[in-house]
Amino acid sequence: MKERNCVIVDAYSTGRYLPEQFKRYGIGTVHVMSAAQIPPIFQAHFDANLYDEVIRPGERLGFDDIVEYHLQSLHGREFEFVIAGCESGVELADSLSERLGLPSNGTALSAARRDKARLSSALTYAGVRSIRQVVSDNAVEIASWKREANFDEIVIKPLNSTGTEDVFFCSTDADIQRALSAIVGKTNRVGALNRFALGQEKINGQQYTVNAVSIHGDAFVTEAWTYDTVTIEGASSVCSLERLLDGSEPIVQELSDYLKRALQALQIAEGPAHAEIIVDHRGPVLVDFGARIQGTMSAKARTMALGHNHMTLTAWRYADPTGFGEYMRLRGPYKRKAHALCVSLISDRGGVVAGYPGLEAIRKLPSFADAIAFVPIGEELVPTIDLASTPGIVYLVNSDLTQLEDDYQKLRAMPMEQVFELVARDSK
């Protein structure tokens, strides 16, 4: 039997579970790194033993040199596909898959899939609604743009980052200056230096997260969730709750239609996509995007609610494209098997985690499905200001909506000092 192999670029975040998925299909994995060092946020979770080989480029190489280095390392071997494991691997995966003649989204719009400003420009060029924006490293210039556009409030964020890092809502010139000071010149969590900041109009409406998997230009929406936020003083806002929608709901069809047009505009014909979309009085508009599987999610809980999840469907698409395509074309809109909530815990205090005294009570909730991304024991929990500083995520799944809502209220009523045992750093 012919040996099957694939390449995963930066298999961090949810991507670290892909080797196990491909192993079930008899596919071995080579892990390719887009940089010499794993970003600190992902280091603790990386397990080199999951891969047949890990290929690490040298220090201080430019992107083109990294591409050539990996092409030489992979030369003479047969691979079925190359896939990005997380956001930082998207551009390298595009380049390697294109150069190796494997299923690929190509490199023509690769930068637009990572750079938020180029993404909006690509949407506009294709006639798809996008957010009005300005790119600058100068607070005065952004403030002037805000006044000329007559915006009461704008959003300022890095051009390419993840986990809602350094997203600011700005109403005054002073707000804009503080945002620029925090963003420009900083190396963000995925290891990219923020040379500029992106200013965008603030869209007021309901936010959604929508996942899709594409094959040969056909995009299939795998799930859609409402996305509720709360405002955090001194930051912007953080996700507090996601609620799974049924595929038959009219809003899901509206979101699906818009996302498919956006994917065409970005020339994404193959593989996963994760989108954040706001719907206002004018309809849907893309506010954030990743050409990869969704990060920080529970595959277990989502399978309980849907019968599948974004990661397993992505693995299926690459491991058995014929079977996946036939199934998805016959499936129609996805069907929710049970109601589901993804609850982001929010903390207003900090300290070193010594234990989880409240986790047992959470697990006893009838709707409890999974708890993920809890700050590890011995690590520091900080006040929540963005997705990455969320102290933990709890999934609730139940076919009984009343029970689900009751469990959610009980969960929200738990104070963080009841869920986490926190001690001062010098006393741990």
N, C-alpha and C positions, 0 to 999 in steps of 0.2 A: 504494500500500500504506500502511495506517495506521501511523503512527510509534508505536513501543513505548517506554515509559519507566518507570522505577521510582525509588524513593527508598531509599538505604541510610543508616542512622543510625550514626554512629561506625564507619566501616569500617576499624577498626584490627585488630591481631592477625591471625588467619586471615581476617577479614572483608575485609582489603585485597585479597584475591584474587577477591572476588565480582564486581567490575566486568568482569574478563576473562571470567568464566563467563557472565555475562548477555550480554556482547557477542556470544558465539557463537550466542545465540538472537536476535540483532538487537535487543537491549534496551539502551537508553541509561540512564545512571545519574546521578542528582543526589545529591550527598553532603551530608547534613544533620548538623550538629554539635550535640551536646547541651550543650556549654559553649563559651565563647569561645576557650578554649585547648585544644589537644590535650594529653592527659596526657603528661608527659615520657617515660614508658616506651615510648610509641608514636611519638614525633615523628620519629625517624630513618627510619621505614619509610613515612611517609605521602607519597603522590605525588598532588598535586592534578590533574595532567595526565590521570589515569585517568578523570576525571569530566567530564560536560558542564557541571557547575556545582557549586561548593562554597558552601553557605550557612552562615554563621557568625553566631551570635547575639551580642548585645552583652554587655559585662561586667556582672557583678553583677545579672543578671536572675534572678528566682525561676522555679521550674519551670513554673508556669502561664503566666507571661509568655513563656517560651521556646516553649511550645507554640503560643501565639497568634502569636508572631513568625514561626514557621515556617509556620503555616497561611496567614498573609497572603502569605508569600513564594511559597508553592506554589499560591496561589489562581488559578483559571482554567486550570490545566493538567491534563492527564489522565495519571494514573499507574495502573499495573496492581497494584502492591503496594508496601508499605513493609516493610523488614526491618532488624533490628538486626545490625550488623556485629560487635559485641562486647558485653561485659557492661554497659558504661556506657550503651549505647544502648537497652536493653530497654524501659525505662519510656516514653521518648519515642516509640519505635516503636509501642508499644501505643496511646499517646494519638493519634498522627497517623493510624495505620491505622483506628482506631475513628471518629475525627472525619471522615475522608475517605470512609468507607463502603467500605473495602477489606477483604480478608481479614484478620482480626484476632483476637487472643486477648482483646481487651477490656481495660478498665482496672480492673474490679472487684477483681481479685487481682493487679494489676500489681506492687504493692509487695512482695507475698509471693514473687514470682519473683526478687527481688533481696535482700530482707532475710531472713537466715537464721532469725531468730526467728519472723517472721511466716510463713515457709514451713512450719516445724514445726507452728505453730498451725493452719494451713490443712489440713495432713495429718491432724492429730488430729481436727479438726472433721469431716472426711470419713470418719473411721474407718480411716485408713491409718496403719500404724505410723510413729511419729516418735521423735525423740530427746528425752528429758527435758532441760529447760533452765531457765536464769534469765538475765535481762537486767539489768545494773546498771553503774554507774560507780564502785561502791564495793567494794573488795577484802574488807572485813569482811563485807559482805552476802553476797557470793559464797561466802566461806569458811564462813559459817554455813549457807547452803543446802547446801553439800557435806557438812557434818557431819550435818545433818538427813536428807539422802537416803542417808547411809551409803555414800558413794562413796569408794573408796580413791584414785581418780585421776579428774580431769576434764580436759576440753579447753576452753581459753579462746581465743577468736578475735574478730575484728571482725564486726560485723553484716553488712556488705557490702564485700567485697574480692575479690581474685582472685589466682591464682598461689600459693596457700597462704601468703600474706603474714601474718606475725604470728600463727601458730598455735602455741599452747603446751600442753604436757602438764603438769599441775600436781598434785602430791601433797601439798604442804605449804602453810601459810598464806603463807610467804615466796615460794613459787613463784607463788601467786595475785597477790601484791602486785607482783612483778616483771612479770608479764604485763599487769596493769592499767596499770602505769606506762608500758609500751611501747606500749599500744594507745590508751588514752583520750587525746584531745587531739591525736592525730596525723592528718595528712591522708594517706590511703593512696594506693596507686599509681594508682588510677582517679580520684583527685581528690576523694574523699568524706572529710569530717571524721568521725573516730570519736568520737562523743559518749558512746557506751556500749560495753561489751564483752559478749560472749555466752559464758556458761558452759554446758557440755553434759556429760552423762554420756559417759564414754569407752567406745565399743563395741569389744569385742575379737573380731575375726574376720577373714576374708579380704575385702579391699577389691577392688572392680571399678570400671571406667569403662564406661559404657554410653551409646551415642548413639542418637538416634531422630529421625525426621522425621514430622510429622503433617500430615494433610490432611483437612479437614472432620470432625475428631473421630476419625479413624482414625490410630493411631500405629504406625509401623513401625520396629522396632529395626534399625539399620544395622550395628552391631558391638558386641562386648563384649570387654573385655580384663581379665585379672587385673592387679592393681595392687599391687606390692610396695614396701615402704618400708624405709629404714634410719634408725636413730636417730642424730641429730647432737647432740653435746654442746653445751649452751648454746642449743639451739633445740628443736625437737620432733622431727619426722621428715621426710624428703624421699623423693619417689618415686625408686626406683632402676631399676625394670624393669616394663614392661607386656608381657604375653604375649597374643596374639590367640587367642580361643576360637572354635571352630566353632559355627555357629548351631544345630546339631543336639544339642549337649551339654545334658543336663538342667538344669544350673545356668543356662544362657542362657535357657531357658524360664522358670525361676523368677524370674530377674532381669527378664525382659521383662514377665511378668505383674504384678510389683510396680510397675515403672516406668509401665506403662500406667494403673494405678490412681492413681499419684502425679500423672501428667499430668492425669487427669480431676479430681483434687482441686484442682489449680492452674488449672483451666479453660484448659489449653493445647490448642487444637484445630488450630492451624495452625503449621507451621514447625518449625525444629530445636530439639533439646533435648540437653543434655550433663549426665549425672548421674554422681555418685560414690556407690556403694552398698556398704555393708558387710553381709556375711552372717555372723551368729553362730548360736548354738544356737536362737534364736527365729526365725530367717529374715532376710530382707532389711530394711534400713532406710536411708533416704536420708541421706547426710552432707554432700553439697554438690550444688549444682544451678545450671545456667545455661540460660535460655530463648534459646539462641543456638547457633551452630556451635562446635565444640570449638576452643579456642585452641592455639597452638603444636603443630601437627601437620603431618606430611608427607603432602600429598595424593598425591604420586607413589608413595611406599612403600605407602600404604594401598590404592591402586588396584592395585598389583602383587599384594597379598595377597588382595584382596577383589573386584577387578573394578570397584570404585566407591570413593567415600569420602564422608564426611559433608558436605563442601562441595558436591561435584558433584550429590549427590542433593538437597540443599537447593535448589540452583539449578534443577534439573529440576522440583522440586515447584512452584516459583513461575512458571517460564517456560512449562511445559507441564503444568498440573495434571491434565488428563484423561489424558494419556499416562503420567504418573508414577503416578497412582492405579491405572490398569488394570494396569500392570506390577507394582507392589508387592503388589496383592491376589492376583495369580496366582503371585507368586514364592515365597511361603511363607518359612520361616526363611532368613536369609542363609547363604551357603556360603563357607567359607574355601577359597581357591584355593591358598594356600601358607602355611606357618608364618611367623609374624612376631614380632619382638621390637622394642620401643621402649626403647632403653637411654639412661637419663639419666646423663651423666657427673657425677662428684662430685669436688670439689676441696677439699683441706684447706689450700691456700695461696692467696696473692693476688699481684697484680702487673699491670703493663700488658702486654697481649698484643702481641708483636712478630712473631708468625708461628705457623704450625701445622705444625711439623716431622713430627708423627705422623700427619697426616691422609692422606698418601699411602699409608702402611701400612694404615690403616683402610680406605681405598677398595679396596685389593687383596684384602681378605677376600672369599671367594667369595659370602658372603651379603650383602655390603654393598648397601644400597638407596638410602640418602640420609643426609645429615648436615645438620642444621638448627640454628638458634638458637645458633651458635657466637659467643662474645664477639668483636666486631669488632676487627680490628687497630687499635691505638691506644687502645682502650678498656680499662678496668680490670676484671680478673677478680678476684672476691672469693671467700673461702671459702664453700662452699655451705651455706645455711641454709634455703632454700625453693626452690620451683619457679623463681622469677624469677632466682635466683642460680646456677642450674645452668649450668655453662660451655658446655654443648653437648649435643645429642641425636643419637644415631645409630640408624638403623633397619636391622635385619637381616631379610632375607626369603629363604626357601629352602623348596622342597618336600621337601628332605632334612633331617629333624629332627636327625640326627647331625651333619651339617655345620654346621647352624645353631648347635647347642650348642657345638661346637668353636670356631666363630668368636666366639661370645659370651665364652667363657673367655679367648680371646686378647685380645679387646678390654678386658675387665676387668683383665687383667694389665698393661696399659699404664699406667705412672705418668703423672700429669698433666703433669709437667715434660717428659715425652717427647712428649706430644700438643701442648702449648702451649709456645711460647717466651715466657717472662715476664721482664720487666725492671722495675727500680724506676722509679717515676714520674719522678724527676728525671733519669733517664738515657735516657728514650725519645727 
